[in-house]
Amino acid sequence: MGISEKASLKLRRRLLELGFTRGQVVKLDRKSLLSHAFLVELRGYVLSLKREIASLIMVD
């Protein structure tokens, strides 16, 4: 997993603080009705991400 280079430095830092680091397992729990947001599980907690931000997270 990684974060796209298109993400701003501030957003990259925040995602790293939240635990989006290499080797972590990310599970997609749900997506909103119109797919504007996603609920993902990471490191034992559930997080809501807007589609624009979720698209910047690269998974293997």
C-alpha positions in Angstrom: 0.0 0.0 0.0 1.1 3.5 -0.7 -0.1 7.0 -1.2 -0.2 8.6 -4.6 2.2 11.4 -5.4 -0.8 13.4 -6.6 -1.8 13.9 -2.9 -0.6 17.1 -1.2 2.1 16.8 1.4 -0.4 17.7 4.1 -2.8 15.0 3.1 0.0 12.4 2.8 1.2 13.2 6.3 -2.4 12.9 7.7 -3.0 9.5 6.0 0.3 8.3 7.4 -0.7 9.5 10.9 -4.0 7.5 10.5 -2.0 4.4 9.8 -2.0 4.1 6.0 1.5 2.6 5.8 3.1 -0.1 3.8 2.2 -3.6 4.8 -1.1 -2.7 6.5 -4.3 -4.5 5.6 -7.2 -2.3 4.6 -10.7 -3.7 4.3 -13.5 -2.0 2.5 -16.5 -2.3 4.8 -19.1 -0.3 2.9 -19.6 2.4 0.3 -22.3 5.1 0.3 -25.3 4.8 -1.8 -23.9 7.0 -4.6 -20.2 6.0 -3.8 -19.3 9.4 -2.5 -17.7 7.9 0.6 -16.2 4.7 1.8 -16.0 3.0 5.2 -12.6 1.2 5.5 -11.3 -0.8 8.4 -7.6 -0.2 9.2 -5.6 -1.3 12.3 -8.8 -2.2 14.2 -10.8 1.0 13.6 -13.3 2.1 11.0 -12.7 5.3 9.0 -14.8 7.2 6.5 -13.0 8.5 3.4 -14.3 10.7 0.6 -14.0 9.1 -2.8 -11.4 11.7 -3.9 -9.1 10.8 -0.9 -9.7 7.1 -1.2 -8.7 7.2 -4.8 -5.2 8.4 -3.7 -4.5 5.3 -1.7 -2.8 2.6 -3.7 -3.2 -1.0 -2.6 -1.5 -4.2 -3.8 
